Amino acid sequence: MKIDILPDERIDYLLKDELQIIQTNDSFAYSLDTILLGNFAQKFVHDNHRVADLCAGNGAASLFMSHGNKANYDLVEIQPEMADKAERSIQLNDLSDRLHVYNDDVKNAFKFLEKDSYDLVICNPPYFKVTKGHTINPDEKKAIARHEIMINLEQIIQIASGLLKTRGKFVMVHRPERLAEIVLFCSQNNLGIKFVQPFIPKTGKDANLIIVVATRNTNSDGLILKSDIVVHDENDEYTPEIQAILNGN
């Protein structure tokens, strides 16, 4: 199948050269947090599982996760350009039989995704609230991806819980300053947080990213706060642990 690549697009690679992904130099390029999400969530995926990817962007997390298993993935992305790139990247990797893209609002998910039926829900959501006086990126596409313009944290957690089976897992990457809200909204929606993985940009710095893993219809007893993972060394290169994640090790 011939896949159209637009003039402003390029083909990049995931997992060394194992997977291809269509990107541009603007808002549609995946970031490290997306790959970290895919890496940590992949541990919970089995061949017979159903996975929902909310706020899926260009599909990088699901593409990364699909390597090495036969699970089925439903990706939901509101922005048409991002959803189109995800769809074409899936075709480029011959994964259309297992990965399906819905160009729709996550808030409408129960209209086209089956409730109480997913083993795993992942999300790399907009991180930032839209507060009075807060500067929003003038690029609308980037603003929607980064700020809670179309959907907020509480709504995402409500929808994730509704999609999951009992004991299904929700894995989300976010900012540590939103952790108190994440704990609150998970508790209100029958999601027990099991562990939190912090990432720090360099040794001695505060965490600037977290991955949260929660399980539906369980409590948070025994929550584990993992040791920090350092992203960059003193030369601003990725640490061996991050390199191993990027390579799928």
C-alpha positions as CSV (number, residue, x, y, z in Angstrom):
1,M,0.0,0.0,0.0
2,K,1.3,3.4,-1.0
3,I,1.2,5.9,1.9
4,D,1.0,9.6,1.1
5,I,3.7,11.8,2.8
6,L,2.9,15.5,2.7
7,P,5.5,18.1,1.8
8,D,5.9,19.3,5.4
9,E,6.2,15.7,6.8
10,R,9.0,13.3,7.4
11,I,9.3,9.6,8.4
12,D,11.0,9.1,11.8
13,Y,11.7,5.8,13.6
14,L,10.8,4.2,16.9
15,L,12.6,1.3,18.6
16,K,15.7,2.0,16.5
17,D,14.5,1.1,13.0
18,E,11.7,-1.3,13.9
19,L,8.7,1.1,13.5
20,Q,8.1,4.2,11.3
21,I,6.1,7.2,12.2
22,I,5.0,10.2,10.2
23,Q,5.8,13.6,11.8
24,T,6.4,17.2,11.1
25,N,8.6,19.7,12.8
26,D,5.7,21.4,14.6
27,S,3.1,20.2,17.0
28,F,2.9,16.7,15.6
29,A,6.4,15.5,16.7
30,Y,6.2,13.0,19.6
31,S,8.1,13.8,22.7
32,L,10.0,11.7,25.3
33,D,7.0,11.7,27.7
34,T,5.0,9.8,25.1
35,I,7.6,7.1,24.8
36,L,8.0,6.9,28.5
37,L,4.3,6.3,28.8
38,G,4.3,3.6,26.1
39,N,7.2,1.9,27.7
40,F,5.7,1.7,31.2
41,A,2.2,0.8,30.0
42,Q,3.6,-1.9,27.7
43,K,4.5,-4.0,30.7
44,F,0.8,-4.6,31.4
45,V,-0.3,-5.6,27.8
46,H,-1.1,-9.2,26.9
47,D,-1.9,-10.5,23.4
48,N,-5.6,-10.9,24.2
49,H,-6.0,-7.4,25.6
50,R,-7.9,-4.3,24.5
51,V,-6.1,-1.0,24.9
52,A,-7.6,2.5,24.6
53,D,-5.2,5.4,23.9
54,L,-6.9,8.7,24.9
55,C,-5.5,12.0,23.5
56,A,-3.4,9.8,21.2
57,G,-1.8,12.5,19.1
58,N,0.0,11.0,16.1
59,G,-0.2,7.5,17.7
60,A,3.4,7.2,18.9
61,A,2.6,5.6,22.3
62,S,0.3,2.9,20.8
63,L,2.8,2.2,18.0
64,F,5.6,1.8,20.5
65,M,3.4,-0.5,22.7
66,S,2.1,-2.6,19.9
67,H,5.6,-4.0,19.1
68,G,6.0,-7.4,20.7
69,N,2.4,-8.2,21.4
70,K,-0.8,-8.9,19.5
71,A,-3.2,-6.7,21.5
72,N,-5.9,-4.5,19.9
73,Y,-5.6,-0.7,20.3
74,D,-8.2,2.0,19.9
75,L,-6.7,5.5,19.6
76,V,-8.9,8.6,20.1
77,E,-7.6,12.0,18.9
78,I,-9.7,15.1,18.4
79,Q,-7.4,17.0,16.0
80,P,-7.9,15.8,12.4
81,E,-4.3,16.4,11.3
82,M,-2.9,14.3,14.2
83,A,-5.5,11.6,13.7
84,D,-4.6,11.4,10.0
85,K,-0.9,11.1,10.8
86,A,-1.7,8.3,13.3
87,E,-3.8,6.5,10.7
88,R,-1.2,6.7,8.0
89,S,1.6,5.7,10.4
90,I,-0.4,2.6,11.3
91,Q,-0.8,1.8,7.6
92,L,2.9,2.4,7.1
93,N,3.7,-0.3,9.7
94,D,1.0,-2.8,8.4
95,L,-0.9,-2.6,11.8
96,S,-4.3,-1.6,10.6
97,D,-5.7,-5.0,11.7
98,R,-4.9,-4.2,15.3
99,L,-4.7,-0.4,15.7
100,H,-7.8,1.8,15.0
101,V,-8.0,5.6,15.0
102,Y,-11.1,7.5,16.0
103,N,-11.0,11.2,15.1
104,D,-13.3,12.4,17.8
105,D,-13.6,14.1,21.2
106,V,-12.5,11.9,24.1
107,K,-15.6,13.2,25.9
108,N,-17.7,11.3,23.3
109,A,-15.8,8.0,23.9
110,F,-18.7,6.1,25.3
111,K,-20.6,6.6,22.0
112,F,-18.0,4.6,20.0
113,L,-16.0,2.6,22.6
114,E,-17.5,0.0,24.7
115,K,-17.7,0.7,28.5
116,D,-16.3,-1.7,31.0
117,S,-14.4,-3.6,28.3
118,Y,-10.8,-2.4,28.2
119,D,-7.9,-4.1,30.0
120,L,-5.7,-0.9,29.8
121,V,-6.3,2.8,29.1
122,I,-3.4,5.1,28.5
123,C,-3.3,8.9,28.2
124,N,-0.8,11.7,27.6
125,P,-3.2,14.5,28.3
126,P,-2.9,18.3,28.1
127,Y,-0.9,19.2,31.1
128,F,-1.8,22.8,31.8
129,K,-5.0,24.5,33.1
130,V,-6.3,27.5,31.3
131,T,-6.2,30.0,34.1
132,K,-6.7,33.8,34.1
133,G,-3.6,35.5,32.9
134,H,-2.0,32.3,31.7
135,T,-0.3,32.7,28.3
136,I,-1.5,30.1,25.8
137,N,0.4,29.1,22.7
138,P,-0.9,31.2,19.7
139,D,-0.7,28.0,17.6
140,E,-4.1,26.5,18.1
141,K,-3.0,22.9,17.5
142,K,-0.2,23.2,20.1
143,A,-2.5,25.0,22.5
144,I,-5.1,22.2,22.4
145,A,-2.4,19.5,22.9
146,R,-0.8,21.3,25.9
147,H,-3.7,23.1,27.6
148,E,-7.0,21.9,29.0
149,I,-9.0,23.7,26.3
150,M,-11.0,20.7,25.0
151,I,-10.9,18.4,28.0
152,N,-9.6,18.5,31.5
153,L,-8.0,16.1,33.9
154,E,-11.1,15.2,35.8
155,Q,-13.0,14.3,32.6
156,I,-10.1,12.2,31.3
157,I,-10.0,10.2,34.6
158,Q,-13.8,9.7,34.6
159,I,-13.8,8.4,31.0
160,A,-10.7,6.1,31.6
161,S,-12.5,4.5,34.6
162,G,-15.7,4.0,32.6
163,L,-13.8,2.2,29.8
164,L,-11.9,-0.1,32.1
165,K,-12.9,-3.6,33.2
166,T,-12.7,-4.3,36.9
167,R,-9.0,-4.5,37.8
168,G,-8.1,-3.0,34.4
169,K,-5.2,-0.5,34.5
170,F,-5.0,3.2,33.8
171,V,-1.5,4.6,33.0
172,M,-1.0,8.3,32.5
173,V,2.0,10.6,32.2
174,H,1.6,14.1,33.7
175,R,3.3,16.8,35.7
176,P,4.0,16.3,39.4
177,E,2.3,19.6,40.4
178,R,-1.0,18.0,39.4
179,L,-0.5,14.8,41.5
180,A,-2.8,15.9,44.3
181,E,-5.7,16.3,41.8
182,I,-4.8,13.0,40.1
183,V,-5.1,11.2,43.5
184,L,-8.4,13.0,44.2
185,F,-10.0,12.3,40.8
186,C,-8.8,8.7,40.8
187,S,-10.3,8.1,44.2
188,Q,-13.6,9.6,43.1
189,N,-13.7,7.3,40.1
190,N,-12.9,4.0,41.7
191,L,-9.3,4.0,40.6
192,G,-6.7,3.0,43.2
193,I,-3.2,4.3,42.4
194,K,-0.6,1.6,42.7
195,F,2.6,3.4,41.9
196,V,4.0,6.7,40.8
197,Q,7.2,6.9,38.8
198,P,9.0,10.3,39.0
199,F,11.5,11.5,36.3
200,I,14.0,14.2,37.0
201,P,15.8,16.2,34.2
202,K,19.2,15.9,35.9
203,T,20.7,14.6,39.1
204,G,19.9,17.0,41.9
205,K,16.9,18.6,40.2
206,D,13.2,18.2,41.2
207,A,10.9,15.9,39.3
208,N,9.3,17.5,36.3
209,L,7.4,14.4,35.0
210,I,5.5,11.5,36.6
211,I,3.8,8.3,35.4
212,V,0.9,7.2,37.4
213,V,-0.5,3.6,37.4
214,A,-4.0,3.0,38.8
215,T,-6.3,0.0,38.9
216,R,-10.1,0.1,38.6
217,N,-12.1,-1.0,41.6
218,T,-9.2,-1.4,44.0
219,N,-8.0,0.8,46.8
220,S,-4.6,2.6,47.0
221,D,-3.2,0.5,49.8
222,G,0.4,-0.2,49.3
223,L,1.0,2.7,46.8
224,I,4.7,2.7,45.8
225,L,6.6,5.9,45.1
226,K,9.4,4.6,42.8
227,S,12.9,5.9,42.8
228,D,13.6,8.8,40.5
229,I,14.8,8.1,36.9
230,V,17.3,10.6,35.7
231,V,16.7,11.7,32.1
232,H,20.0,13.6,31.2
233,D,23.6,13.2,32.3
234,E,26.0,16.1,33.0
235,N,26.6,16.4,29.2
236,D,22.9,16.7,28.5
237,E,22.8,13.3,26.8
238,Y,20.2,10.7,27.7
239,T,21.2,8.5,30.5
240,P,21.7,4.7,29.8
241,E,18.3,4.0,31.4
242,I,16.5,6.4,29.1
243,Q,18.4,5.1,26.1
244,A,17.4,1.6,27.0
245,I,13.7,2.7,27.1
246,L,14.0,4.4,23.7
247,N,15.5,1.2,22.3
248,G,12.7,-0.9,23.8
249,N,15.0,-2.8,26.2
